[in-house]
Amino acid sequence: MSWLTVPALVGPLVGPPIGGFITTYFTWHWIFLINVPIGLIGIWLATRFLPETDAAETPPLDFPGFVLSGLAASGVVFGLSVVSLPYLPPAIGFITVAVGLVSGILYLLHARRAQNPLLALELFRNQVFRSSVLGGSLFRIGIGAVPFLLP
């Protein structure tokens, strides 16, 4: 988990000073062009150090699960984000959240009987996986709240 979190935490810390240095002593175009040599170095390092692996047999996409989980996530997020905005009536936000929650419940029912569900719920039976996902979620909520709590 730290291989994923450390770059996300270091980026906002190091990005502004390096970006300021690049735009001060070079041109602003380099903010975008700097990604090309970094990407080429990453490709070279990956081909040099990562082992060759055999291709795994992948099951077909669970299209009903894809649609239901997409509706669930987008409905809840969109609905909660617009429920208090003056641009749309609050009823649209509540309806969208309700559609998202119903889609989530339908996905849970679908995932229990699907042979290869999009999101395998039996992974949560593993205590290590469950605790890392729950702990990581609480950590991300706390990190995401920092900009709102600091002022």
C-alpha positions as CSV (number, residue, x, y, z in Angstrom):
1,M,0.0,0.0,0.0
2,S,2.9,2.4,0.7
3,W,4.1,2.0,-2.9
4,L,0.9,3.6,-4.0
5,T,0.5,6.2,-1.3
6,V,4.0,7.7,-1.0
7,P,4.1,9.1,-4.6
8,A,0.7,10.6,-4.1
9,L,1.9,12.3,-0.9
10,V,5.3,13.4,-2.2
11,G,3.8,14.8,-5.5
12,P,1.9,17.8,-3.9
13,L,5.0,18.5,-1.7
14,V,7.6,18.5,-4.4
15,G,5.5,19.6,-7.4
16,P,5.0,23.3,-6.8
17,P,8.7,24.1,-6.1
18,I,9.9,22.1,-9.1
19,G,7.2,23.6,-11.2
20,G,8.1,27.1,-10.1
21,F,11.8,26.4,-10.8
22,I,11.0,25.2,-14.3
23,T,8.7,28.1,-15.2
24,T,11.2,30.6,-13.7
25,Y,14.4,29.4,-15.4
26,F,12.9,27.7,-18.5
27,T,9.6,28.3,-20.3
28,W,6.2,27.2,-19.2
29,H,6.1,24.7,-22.1
30,W,8.6,22.5,-20.1
31,I,5.9,21.8,-17.5
32,F,4.3,19.5,-20.1
33,L,7.4,18.5,-22.0
34,I,9.2,17.2,-18.9
35,N,6.9,14.2,-18.9
36,V,8.4,12.9,-22.2
37,P,11.9,12.1,-20.9
38,I,10.5,10.9,-17.5
39,G,8.1,8.6,-19.4
40,L,10.9,7.3,-21.6
41,I,13.1,6.6,-18.6
42,G,10.2,4.8,-16.9
43,I,9.7,2.6,-20.0
44,W,13.4,1.8,-20.2
45,L,13.5,0.9,-16.5
46,A,10.4,-1.3,-16.7
47,T,11.8,-3.2,-19.7
48,R,15.1,-3.7,-17.9
49,F,14.1,-4.6,-14.4
50,L,10.6,-6.1,-14.5
51,P,10.4,-9.8,-15.2
52,E,8.7,-11.4,-18.2
53,T,5.4,-12.9,-17.2
54,D,3.1,-15.2,-19.1
55,A,-0.2,-13.8,-20.2
56,A,-3.1,-14.9,-18.0
57,E,-6.4,-16.0,-19.2
58,T,-8.9,-13.2,-18.5
59,P,-12.6,-13.9,-18.1
60,P,-15.0,-11.8,-20.3
61,L,-16.1,-8.4,-18.9
62,D,-19.1,-8.5,-16.6
63,F,-21.1,-6.0,-18.5
64,P,-24.2,-5.9,-16.3
65,G,-21.9,-5.5,-13.3
66,F,-20.0,-2.8,-15.1
67,V,-23.2,-0.8,-15.8
68,L,-24.6,-1.3,-12.3
69,S,-21.4,-0.4,-10.5
70,G,-20.9,2.6,-12.7
71,L,-24.4,3.8,-12.1
72,A,-24.0,3.3,-8.4
73,A,-20.8,5.2,-8.1
74,S,-21.7,8.0,-10.4
75,G,-25.2,8.4,-9.1
76,V,-24.1,8.7,-5.4
77,V,-21.2,11.0,-6.2
78,F,-23.1,13.3,-8.6
79,G,-26.2,13.3,-6.5
80,L,-24.3,14.3,-3.3
81,S,-22.3,16.9,-5.1
82,V,-25.3,18.7,-6.6
83,V,-27.9,18.3,-3.9
84,S,-26.9,21.7,-2.3
85,L,-26.0,23.6,-5.5
86,P,-28.4,26.4,-6.6
87,Y,-28.0,25.4,-10.3
88,L,-30.2,22.3,-10.0
89,P,-33.3,21.6,-7.9
90,P,-32.5,19.5,-4.8
91,A,-34.9,16.8,-6.1
92,I,-32.5,16.0,-8.9
93,G,-29.7,15.3,-6.4
94,F,-31.9,13.2,-4.2
95,I,-33.2,11.2,-7.2
96,T,-29.7,10.7,-8.5
97,V,-28.5,9.4,-5.1
98,A,-31.5,7.1,-4.9
99,V,-30.7,5.7,-8.4
100,G,-27.1,5.2,-7.3
101,L,-28.1,3.4,-4.1
102,V,-30.6,1.1,-5.9
103,S,-28.0,0.4,-8.5
104,G,-25.5,-0.5,-5.7
105,I,-28.0,-2.9,-4.1
106,L,-28.7,-4.5,-7.5
107,Y,-25.0,-4.8,-8.1
108,L,-24.6,-6.6,-4.7
109,L,-27.3,-9.0,-5.7
110,H,-25.8,-9.5,-9.2
111,A,-22.2,-10.0,-7.8
112,R,-23.4,-12.9,-5.5
113,R,-24.7,-15.0,-8.4
114,A,-22.3,-13.9,-11.3
115,Q,-19.5,-16.3,-12.2
116,N,-16.9,-13.6,-12.7
117,P,-18.2,-10.4,-11.1
118,L,-16.5,-7.1,-11.9
119,L,-15.8,-6.5,-8.2
120,A,-15.3,-9.8,-6.4
121,L,-17.0,-9.3,-3.0
122,E,-15.5,-12.6,-1.6
123,L,-12.2,-10.8,-1.3
124,F,-13.6,-9.0,1.8
125,R,-13.7,-12.3,3.6
126,N,-9.9,-12.1,3.8
127,Q,-9.2,-10.2,7.0
128,V,-6.0,-8.7,5.8
129,F,-7.6,-7.3,2.6
130,R,-10.6,-6.1,4.5
131,S,-8.6,-4.2,7.1
132,S,-6.2,-2.7,4.5
133,V,-9.1,-1.4,2.4
134,L,-11.0,0.0,5.4
135,G,-7.9,1.5,7.0
136,G,-6.8,2.9,3.7
137,S,-10.2,4.4,3.1
138,L,-10.2,6.1,6.5
139,F,-6.6,7.3,5.8
140,R,-7.6,8.8,2.4
141,I,-10.7,10.5,3.9
142,G,-8.4,12.0,6.6
143,I,-5.9,13.2,4.0
144,G,-8.6,14.5,1.8
145,A,-10.1,16.5,4.7
146,V,-6.8,18.2,5.5
147,P,-7.3,21.2,3.1
148,F,-10.7,21.8,4.6
149,L,-9.5,21.4,8.2
150,L,-6.3,23.5,8.0
151,P,-7.9,27.0,7.5
